[in-house]
Amino acid sequence: MKFGVIVFPGSNCDRDVAMVTEGILNQPTRMVWHQETDIDDLDAVIIPGGFSYGDYLRCGAVARFSPVMKSVIQHAEAGKYVLGICNGFQVLTESGLLPGALIRNRDLHFICDQVPVRVEHNNSVWTKNYQSSQVVCFPIAHGEGNYYADDDTLKELEDNGQILFRYASEKGEINSESNPNGSCKNIAGITNKKGNVLGMMPHPERASDSALGFVDGKDLFTSLLG
């Protein structure tokens, strides 16, 4: 599988992602500058974390207008894979590829931590190497990771099985105490209706290297490989 990692001015997790896809999984990986428009050679596009365009306006709001994003939207509409991590999740909501929005954290400060996250189900191409309701540990690092959507959208996400990850306790309990940023329904990651586009605030690429002793994120990438 050939991966492409989008690089915006201000991206800072692009090399982390490539270290996983190319360095650990030995998959061909191309760094895609945001002004490029030809991504037809790619099977999966990853929009990494960081501070695209310095997070001026809203997070991801400027990146949404980069030339590459029109091609990413076409890529997704063709049924190919798109993964947005942290700032990448924000870009996906801004571009309309995913519903809802990421707003300021509940306590209005930046959070950098490692948190338990529950895998809601493994009926997705992204989670098939996990167990349903499995609790994993992922790093988070964001100031605007509070997922918000209206009630109708939240119900639709629930009914369609589009919620893949929720913040949870170590025992898998979903409650306000285990919600680090105030996200509606403890949402940490969702897909589009087709399931080929995933946005998530936690960083699986930072939990994929056995040298760090922290590999819960690796199964997300290996799930995609089949």
Salt bridges, closest charged atoms under 4 A:
GLU36 OE1 - ARG30 NH1 2.80
ASP41 OD2 - LYS2 NZ 2.68
ASP41 OD1 - ARG30 NH2 2.90
GLU94 OE2 - ARG58 NE 2.84
ASP107 OD1 - ARG106 NE 3.75
GLU120 OE2 - ARG118 NE 2.68
GLU120 OE1 - ARG166 NE 2.83
GLU156 OE2 - LYS193 NZ 2.80
GLU158 OE1 - ARG166 NH2 2.95
ASP159 OD2 - LYS155 NZ 2.65
GLU205 OE2 - HIS203 ND1 2.71
